[in-house]
């Protein structure tokens, strides 16, 4: 089964094939290589039924607020894509560079359900989470669990090889065309709030990511499973002696992290588009979020995502020629200041 790209809102199919970015509700469908998101524009197309040119905001304060809102939305999207890696790397000490492959799997599942089978978009999101979690659980049981005690180099080599296998498989099954998910009309367009254009889809991403962050913090800090996971990570032998099923805890945690990746892939499909090279293109950004925030908590990657998203948007708006380098500059400065990340713990000697 091959999916054809859905018609771009505000642009033609020819523009998509030529690589010309088109704004979709404030996002851009095809970010150029080496950038996370497209540069922000405060020029919005005229509403339906209105003629004339696009509405360009000239008020400096309005531009600042628009940049801030879009930066938060970009950061939230970056977090929901990378928080699964924060779970597996930070809590399980496992370097899974194939994290983007599970995000791609969730995105394609949602795209097939919505575009081809006519499912509602909000019904496709939980199916994307479940499908990626099931795939992750199966691979964890068959392959990953044999590498928990191996060196990080072995884990990196294995997961990178898995990425290339997933790229080849998806290219063969789904084709190499870029795929977007058809959004319901309630999520299209934007509304004005105090002169600031608020994209509905961006607002939904912010809400979902905020709820997801609160849920993760609650699970890890307030539940029995969170305490068992911390004990299993800190000392597996002692945890086993206390009656904790360490392999089961790790399997569930790994599957949950893969499910989060699948949910992030489904949410980002309409913004970034899906193609077989999705895991390779965005691997570096998952690592930046975890590295800058620190891998010992969820709070660190969450705040790092917000900081990097706002910096990325502001850099592309105020210094367009240097915009793509802002996110890397922020990363370098933070890691020089705090080598273990914003909330990272120093390694025990």
KEBATOR-338352 format. One record per residue: residue number from 1; residue in one letter; x, y, z of N, C-alpha, C in turn. Coordinates in steps of 0.02 Angstrom, whole numbers. Example, Ala and Ser with C-alpha at 12.3 -4.5 7.8 and 13.67 -1.06 7.14 Angstrom:
% KEBATOR-338352
seq type nX nY nZ caX caY caZ cX cY cZ
1 A 660 -284 390 615 -225 390 660 -165 390
2 S 642 -112 354 684 -53 357 645 2 394
//
This chain:
% KEBATOR-338352
seq type nX nY nZ caX caY caZ cX cY cZ
1 X 42 -60 0 0 0 0 44 62 0
2 X 31 107 -44 70 168 -49 24 228 -37
3 X 49 272 6 10 332 21 36 389 -21
4 X -8 427 -49 12 487 -86 4 546 -41
5 X 46 597 -49 43 655 -6 -25 689 -13
6 X -51 710 45 -114 746 44 -102 816 17
7 X -151 848 -14 -142 916 -40 -121 963 15
8 X -71 1003 3 -47 1050 52 -93 1110 57
9 X -106 1129 119 -147 1188 130 -106 1250 115
10 X -128 1289 68 -92 1351 52 -38 1341 1
11 X -31 1282 -28 20 1271 -78 0 1215 -124
12 X 34 1210 -179 17 1161 -230 61 1100 -223
13 X 41 1047 -257 82 986 -256 149 999 -289
14 X 149 1042 -340 212 1057 -373 261 1089 -325
15 X 236 1133 -280 280 1163 -231 308 1111 -185
16 X 267 1062 -166 291 1010 -121 347 970 -153
17 X 336 949 -216 386 909 -249 450 948 -259
18 X 444 1014 -268 504 1054 -279 540 1070 -215
19 X 511 1052 -157 544 1066 -94 530 1135 -69
20 X 482 1170 -98 467 1238 -75 423 1233 -15
21 X 443 1261 43 405 1255 104 342 1297 101
22 X 289 1270 129 225 1305 132 202 1305 203
23 X 180 1362 227 157 1367 296 91 1332 304
24 X 86 1291 355 25 1256 372 7 1274 443
25 X -38 1321 452 -59 1340 519 -2 1366 560
26 X 47 1399 529 102 1427 566 165 1384 562
27 X 158 1321 542 216 1278 533 232 1275 459
28 X 288 1245 445 307 1237 375 315 1163 363
29 X 292 1141 304 286 1069 293 353 1036 282
30 X 402 1069 251 464 1037 236 522 1081 259
31 X 547 1070 320 604 1109 342 665 1090 303
32 X 707 1139 285 767 1123 247 815 1082 288
33 X 859 1045 256 907 1004 293 948 1047 341
34 X 960 1020 400 1000 1055 449 961 1101 494
35 X 896 1107 484 856 1149 528 801 1107 557
36 X 779 1126 617 727 1088 650 659 1109 624
37 X 646 1173 623 582 1198 599 595 1255 551
38 X 545 1269 512 552 1324 464 551 1390 501
39 X 578 1441 469 578 1507 500 507 1532 507
40 X 497 1567 562 431 1592 578 417 1655 537
41 X 356 1661 516 334 1722 482 274 1749 518
42 X 273 1813 532 216 1844 563 167 1868 511
43 X 176 1850 449 129 1866 396 82 1807 387
44 X 18 1818 400 -31 1765 396 -73 1776 333
45 X -93 1723 300 -134 1730 240 -203 1758 259
46 X -235 1792 212 -301 1819 226 -351 1765 240
47 X -400 1779 284 -451 1730 301 -495 1717 240
48 X -532 1663 245 -578 1646 192 -629 1701 183
49 X -640 1719 122 -689 1771 108 -659 1841 108
50 X -595 1846 125 -562 1911 126 -512 1913 70
51 X -512 1968 34 -464 1976 -20 -403 2013 5
52 X -360 2029 -42 -303 2069 -25 -242 2027 -7
53 X -191 2062 18 -128 2030 33 -130 1999 102
54 X -77 1963 117 -73 1933 183 -68 1987 236
55 X -90 1969 296 -90 2015 352 -24 2011 389
56 X 19 2058 379 85 2059 410 83 2102 472
57 X 104 2073 529 103 2108 592 165 2152 597
58 X 155 2216 612 212 2262 616 226 2283 687
59 X 180 2270 735 190 2289 804 245 2246 834
60 X 299 2276 861 354 2236 889 331 2190 945
61 X 287 2214 989 265 2172 1044 224 2113 1018
62 X 183 2125 968 145 2070 938 191 2019 907
63 X 244 2043 874 292 1997 844 327 1955 898
64 X 344 1988 955 376 1951 1009 330 1897 1037
65 X 267 1915 1048 219 1866 1075 206 1809 1026
66 X 203 1826 962 194 1774 912 254 1727 910
67 X 314 1756 912 374 1715 915 374 1670 977
68 X 353 1698 1033 353 1660 1095 304 1602 1092
69 X 244 1616 1067 194 1562 1062 217 1508 1014
70 X 241 1528 955 264 1478 907 324 1439 934
71 X 368 1474 970 425 1440 999 405 1388 1051
72 X 356 1406 1092 331 1357 1141 300 1297 1106
73 X 261 1311 1053 230 1256 1016 283 1211 984
74 X 335 1241 955 389 1202 925 425 1161 978
75 X 437 1193 1035 470 1157 1090 429 1099 1116
76 X 363 1110 1121 319 1056 1143 321 997 1095
77 X 320 1012 1031 323 959 981 389 922 985
78 X 443 959 996 508 928 1004 510 883 1065
79 X 476 905 1119 476 865 1180 437 800 1171
80 X 377 806 1141 337 745 1134 370 696 1087
81 X 413 719 1042 452 675 999 510 643 1037
82 X 541 681 1083 602 658 1115 595 632 1185
83 X 535 639 1216 529 619 1286 535 543 1294
84 X 516 505 1242 525 432 1246 598 413 1251
85 X 641 449 1216 713 437 1221 738 456 1290
86 X 710 509 1319 729 528 1388 711 473 1437
87 X 656 438 1424 636 383 1468 685 325 1462
88 X 700 303 1401 743 244 1392 816 260 1408
89 X 840 320 1389 909 337 1402 920 358 1474
90 X 875 401 1499 885 427 1566 867 379 1621
91 X 812 342 1613 789 298 1666 816 226 1660
92 X 829 204 1598 853 136 1588 928 133 1569
93 X 957 191 1557 1028 195 1538 1042 154 1475
94 X 994 157 1428 1002 121 1365 1000 172 1308
95 X 1051 171 1265 1057 218 1210 1020 189 1150
96 X 959 213 1139 918 187 1084 913 240 1029
97 X 960 240 984 959 288 929 906 271 877
98 X 873 214 884 819 197 839 752 226 863
99 X 755 272 909 694 303 937 651 333 881
100 X 683 365 833 646 396 778 609 346 735
101 X 633 283 732 598 232 693 530 216 723
102 X 525 217 789 460 205 821 414 265 811
103 X 443 325 811 402 384 796 375 380 724
104 X 417 358 678 395 351 609 341 298 603
105 X 347 244 640 296 191 638 229 217 662
106 X 229 253 718 166 282 742 136 331 694
107 X 178 371 662 154 420 613 122 386 553
108 X 153 333 527 124 299 469 60 262 487
109 X 57 234 547 -5 201 568 -62 252 570
110 X -50 309 599 -101 361 602 -119 386 532
111 X -70 393 488 -83 416 420 -126 366 382
112 X -113 301 389 -153 251 355 -224 251 381
113 X -231 254 447 -298 252 476 -339 313 456
114 X -308 372 456 -346 434 443 -355 445 368
115 X -301 440 330 -304 457 259 -337 403 216
116 X -323 340 231 -347 286 188 -411 252 214
117 X -416 244 280 -474 210 309 -527 257 335
118 X -513 322 335 -563 370 355 -576 376 429
119 X -528 354 470 -537 359 543 -531 432 564
120 X -564 451 618 -554 519 646 -482 527 670
121 X -457 588 665 -388 601 685 -377 585 758
122 X -424 603 801 -416 591 872 -421 517 891
123 X -450 477 847 -450 405 857 -384 374 834
124 X -351 406 785 -288 380 761 -230 391 809
125 X -234 444 851 -179 458 897 -167 402 947
126 X -218 379 984 -204 323 1030 -183 260 994
127 X -208 248 934 -186 189 896 -112 195 877
128 X -89 256 863 -18 266 848 24 249 910
129 X 1 271 968 36 255 1030 38 180 1042
130 X -19 147 1035 -23 75 1050 19 34 1000
131 X 15 51 936 52 13 886 127 19 897
132 X 152 80 910 223 88 923 244 53 987
133 X 201 53 1038 217 19 1100 220 -57 1090
134 X 174 -84 1050 174 -156 1036 237 -176 998
135 X 255 -137 948 316 -151 910 377 -147 956
136 X 378 -96 999 434 -89 1046 437 -148 1094
137 X 380 -171 1120 379 -227 1166 405 -291 1132
138 X 385 -301 1070 407 -361 1034 483 -359 1021
139 X 508 -301 999 580 -296 986 620 -298 1051
140 X 591 -271 1105 627 -274 1169 636 -346 1191
141 X 583 -385 1183 586 -455 1204 632 -497 1160
142 X 633 -482 1095 673 -522 1049 745 -499 1043
143 X 756 -432 1046 823 -406 1031 852 -362 1086
144 X 816 -312 1107 845 -260 1149 868 -286 1217
145 X 831 -331 1247 849 -352 1315 916 -387 1319
146 X 940 -413 1262 1006 -444 1262 1063 -393 1262
147 X 1046 -329 1254 1097 -277 1251 1098 -232 1312
148 X 1056 -244 1362 1053 -201 1420 1120 -200 1458
149 X 1153 -257 1460 1216 -261 1497 1277 -249 1453
150 X 1266 -236 1390 1322 -223 1344 1343 -150 1348
151 X 1398 -134 1316 1424 -65 1318 1381 -19 1276
152 X 1387 46 1289 1349 95 1251 1367 93 1177
153 X 1429 77 1162 1450 72 1091 1411 17 1056
154 X 1403 -41 1089 1364 -95 1059 1291 -74 1049
155 X 1264 -38 1098 1195 -15 1092 1187 34 1035
156 X 1235 80 1027 1232 128 973 1236 94 905
157 X 1283 48 897 1291 13 833 1229 -27 816
158 X 1201 -61 865 1140 -100 853 1082 -56 833
159 X 1070 -2 871 1012 40 857 1019 77 791
160 X 1079 98 773 1090 130 709 1076 81 652
161 X 1099 20 659 1083 -31 609 1008 -42 603
162 X 972 -40 660 900 -48 658 867 11 622
163 X 895 71 629 869 129 594 872 119 518
164 X 930 97 494 937 87 421 892 31 396
165 X 882 -20 436 836 -73 416 764 -46 412
166 X 745 -5 460 677 24 458 668 71 400
167 X 719 109 383 716 154 325 704 114 261
168 X 742 60 253 734 19 193 666 -14 190
169 X 642 -38 248 578 -73 249 520 -25 232
170 X 521 34 263 467 82 250 470 107 178
171 X 529 118 152 535 140 83 507 88 35
172 X 516 24 51 491 -30 8 415 -37 14
173 X 389 -31 75 317 -44 86 275 17 70
174 X 296 76 94 255 136 89 276 182 32
175 X 335 172 6 360 218 -46 397 276 -16
176 X 430 315 -58 473 369 -35 438 437 -35
177 X 375 439 -55 340 503 -57 325 528 13
178 X 327 594 20 312 625 85 237 622 98
179 X 219 602 158 149 591 178 130 640 232
180 X 70 668 226 42 712 278 -25 683 300
181 X -45 701 360 -109 676 387 -162 730 378
182 X -220 709 355 -276 755 347 -305 774 415
183 X -303 837 432 -328 860 496 -403 875 492
184 X -439 867 547 -509 889 548 -513 965 544
185 X -569 989 520 -576 1061 509 -570 1101 574
186 X -585 1069 631 -582 1105 695 -510 1123 713
187 X -461 1088 685 -391 1101 700 -357 1144 648
188 X -391 1162 595 -361 1202 543 -370 1277 557
189 X -325 1316 530 -330 1388 537 -308 1413 605
190 X -327 1474 620 -306 1506 682 -359 1556 704
191 X -349 1582 765 -392 1634 790 -348 1687 823
192 X -374 1747 828 -336 1803 857 -350 1810 931
193 X -297 1818 969 -303 1831 1041 -258 1890 1059
194 X -289 1947 1072 -252 2008 1085 -204 2025 1029
195 X -226 2014 967 -186 2030 909 -135 1978 890
196 X -131 1924 927 -83 1871 913 -120 1813 880
197 X -95 1790 823 -126 1733 788 -109 1668 823
198 X -160 1634 849 -151 1571 885 -174 1514 839
199 X -127 1474 817 -145 1417 775 -179 1363 817
200 X -233 1337 792 -270 1287 831 -230 1223 840
201 X -195 1202 788 -157 1140 794 -98 1150 842
202 X -66 1207 839 -12 1222 886 -37 1222 958
203 X -96 1251 968 -125 1253 1035 -140 1182 1060
204 X -164 1138 1015 -177 1070 1035 -113 1034 1055
205 X -59 1047 1018 5 1016 1036 28 1038 1105
206 X 20 1103 1120 39 1128 1185 -1 1095 1241
207 X -67 1088 1231 -110 1058 1281 -92 984 1292
208 X -84 947 1237 -68 876 1243 -1 866 1277
209 X 48 906 1259 115 898 1288 115 917 1362
210 X 77 969 1380 72 987 1451 41 932 1492
211 X -12 902 1468 -44 847 1503 2 786 1507
212 X 38 774 1452 84 717 1451 141 726 1501
213 X 167 786 1506 220 799 1554 197 789 1626
214 X 138 815 1641 110 806 1709 99 732 1724
215 X 74 694 1675 62 623 1685 127 585 1696
216 X 178 600 1658 243 567 1667 272 581 1736
217 X 269 644 1757 295 661 1822 257 625 1877
218 X 191 620 1869 151 585 1919 168 511 1922
219 X 177 480 1864 192 408 1863 260 395 1894
220 X 309 435 1877 377 422 1900 389 440 1973
221 X 353 490 1998 366 515 2065 316 492 2117
222 X 255 473 2096 201 461 2145 174 390 2144
223 X 196 348 2098 167 282 2092 217 229 2114
224 X 191 170 2129 233 114 2148 277 92 2090
225 X 249 96 2029 290 76 1971 350 122 1964
226 X 342 187 1975 398 233 1971 453 216 2021
227 X 434 198 2082 485 180 2132 519 114 2113
228 X 481 67 2085 511 4 2063 559 15 2005
229 X 541 60 1960 585 75 1904 650 106 1928
230 X 645 154 1972 707 185 1998 750 135 2034
231 X 720 90 2073 758 39 2108 791 -9 2058
232 X 755 -28 2005 782 -74 1956 840 -43 1918
233 X 838 22 1907 892 56 1871 953 64 1916
234 X 941 84 1979 997 97 2024 1035 34 2042
235 X 999 -20 2057 1032 -82 2077 987 -141 2058
236 X 996 -169 1999 952 -223 1977 954 -284 2022
237 X 1013 -302 2048 1018 -361 2089 981 -353 2155
238 X 990 -294 2186 954 -281 2248 879 -279 2237
239 X 858 -249 2181 787 -245 2165 758 -315 2154
240 X 795 -358 2121 772 -427 2112 766 -463 2179
241 X 813 -450 2224 809 -480 2290 749 -457 2330
242 X 723 -398 2315 665 -372 2349 600 -395 2317
243 X 605 -437 2266 545 -463 2234 521 -424 2173
244 X 561 -377 2149 541 -337 2090 561 -376 2027
245 X 515 -383 1982 527 -417 1918 561 -366 1872
246 X 627 -364 1875 665 -313 1838 655 -319 1762
247 X 659 -378 1732 647 -382 1659 577 -357 1639
248 X 527 -371 1679 460 -348 1663 455 -272 1668
249 X 486 -244 1719 486 -171 1728 520 -137 1669
250 X 577 -165 1648 614 -136 1592 574 -143 1527
251 X 541 -200 1518 503 -211 1456 445 -161 1452
252 X 410 -151 1508 354 -104 1507 379 -33 1496
253 X 434 -15 1528 461 53 1519 483 65 1448
254 X 516 16 1418 539 23 1349 479 30 1302
255 X 428 -12 1312 369 -9 1269 334 58 1277
256 X 331 84 1339 299 149 1351 338 205 1315
257 X 404 202 1318 444 252 1283 434 249 1208
258 X 428 188 1180 414 182 1109 345 208 1091
259 X 297 196 1136 230 223 1124 229 299 1123
260 X 267 330 1168 272 403 1167 302 427 1101
261 X 351 390 1076 381 408 1012 329 403 956
262 X 289 350 957 236 342 906 185 398 909
263 X 167 419 970 120 475 977 151 539 950
264 X 215 550 965 249 609 938 254 608 862
265 X 265 548 833 267 543 761 200 560 729
266 X 145 538 761 79 553 734 64 628 739
267 X 83 659 794 70 731 802 113 773 755
268 X 172 750 739 217 789 697 208 775 623
269 X 167 725 605 162 706 535 135 762 492
270 X 86 799 516 58 854 476 104 914 475
271 X 149 919 524 194 976 528 258 963 488
272 X 290 905 502 355 890 471 348 845 411
273 X 293 810 404 285 762 351 320 697 369
274 X 298 644 337 327 578 349 360 553 285
275 X 419 527 292 453 492 237 500 441 268
276 X 526 395 229 567 341 258 629 366 295
277 X 652 427 281 714 451 313 700 493 375
278 X 639 491 399 620 528 459 666 512 519
279 X 681 449 534 724 435 592 794 464 586
280 X 821 467 526 888 494 517 889 570 521
281 X 838 602 492 837 675 489 830 707 557
282 X 793 674 602 778 706 667 812 671 726
283 X 857 625 712 893 592 767 932 641 809
284 X 965 689 776 1008 735 812 967 779 860
285 X 906 795 842 866 839 885 840 802 947
286 X 826 738 941 808 698 1000 867 698 1049
287 X 926 689 1022 985 687 1066 1000 755 1097
288 X 989 809 1060 1001 876 1087 955 888 1147
289 X 892 870 1141 844 882 1195 866 845 1259
290 X 885 782 1252 904 742 1310 971 767 1338
291 X 1017 785 1294 1083 807 1317 1080 874 1353
292 X 1044 921 1325 1040 987 1355 999 985 1420
293 X 945 947 1421 903 945 1480 931 901 1535
294 X 972 853 1517 995 804 1566 951 743 1564
295 X 981 686 1570 944 623 1560 919 592 1625
296 X 925 629 1682 905 600 1746 834 617 1766
297 X 798 655 1726 730 673 1743 692 690 1680
298 X 626 699 1687 584 721 1632 581 797 1629
299 X 589 829 1687 587 902 1689 641 934 1647
300 X 701 905 1649 756 933 1610 743 935 1535
301 X 727 878 1504 711 879 1433 652 924 1416
302 X 603 928 1461 545 970 1448 566 1044 1444
303 X 603 1068 1493 625 1138 1492 675 1150 1436
304 X 717 1100 1421 764 1108 1366 727 1114 1300
305 X 674 1076 1291 634 1081 1230 605 1150 1221
306 X 577 1178 1276 549 1245 1272 603 1296 1255
307 X 660 1291 1289 714 1339 1277 740 1335 1205
308 X 750 1274 1181 776 1266 1113 725 1285 1061
309 X 661 1271 1074 609 1290 1026 603 1365 1020
310 X 602 1400 1076 598 1473 1074 660 1503 1042
311 X 719 1477 1059 780 1503 1030 782 1491 955
312 X 758 1433 933 759 1416 862 713 1463 823
313 X 653 1475 849 606 1519 814 631 1591 814
314 X 653 1615 873 677 1684 877 738 1695 833
315 X 783 1646 831 842 1653 790 825 1658 716
316 X 778 1617 693 760 1618 623 721 1682 605
317 X 689 1712 654 650 1772 640 694 1835 642
318 X 737 1841 692 776 1902 701 843 1899 663
319 X 872 1842 657 935 1835 619 927 1777 570
320 X 890 1787 516 874 1732 470 935 1696 442
321 X 988 1733 428 1047 1702 398 1083 1656 447
322 X 1079 1672 512 1112 1631 563 1062 1587 601
323 X 998 1590 583 947 1555 620 959 1481 631
324 X 978 1443 579 988 1371 588 1042 1353 638
325 X 1087 1400 653 1143 1385 699 1127 1403 771
326 X 1071 1437 783 1056 1460 851 1047 1402 898
327 X 1010 1350 877 996 1294 921 1061 1258 941
328 X 1109 1255 896 1173 1223 913 1215 1268 957
329 X 1210 1334 946 1246 1381 990 1221 1376 1061
330 X 1155 1374 1069 1126 1368 1136 1148 1303 1169
331 X 1150 1249 1131 1171 1185 1158 1244 1188 1182
332 X 1288 1218 1142 1358 1221 1160 1368 1263 1223
333 X 1334 1321 1227 1341 1365 1285 1317 1329 1348
334 X 1260 1295 1344 1233 1262 1404 1278 1205 1426
335 X 1305 1167 1379 1347 1110 1397 1415 1133 1423
336 X 1439 1191 1402 1500 1219 1432 1486 1240 1503
337 X 1428 1270 1514 1409 1293 1581 1391 1234 1626
338 X 1352 1187 1601 1332 1129 1640 1343 1067 1596
339 X 1400 1035 1602 1416 978 1558 1367 920 1563
340 X 1333 912 1619 1285 858 1627 1215 877 1609
341 X 1205 937 1580 1139 960 1563 1109 1002 1618
342 X 1052 1032 1603 1020 1079 1651 1003 1044 1716
343 X 977 983 1712 956 947 1772 991 880 1778
344 X 1049 874 1746 1086 812 1749 1125 805 1813
345 X 1134 743 1834 1173 728 1893 1244 709 1873
346 X 1291 732 1910 1361 713 1897 1370 638 1907
347 X 1410 610 1863 1421 537 1868 1460 521 1930
348 X 1443 467 1963 1478 446 2024 1548 421 2006
349 X 1595 439 2049 1664 418 2038 1681 359 2083
//
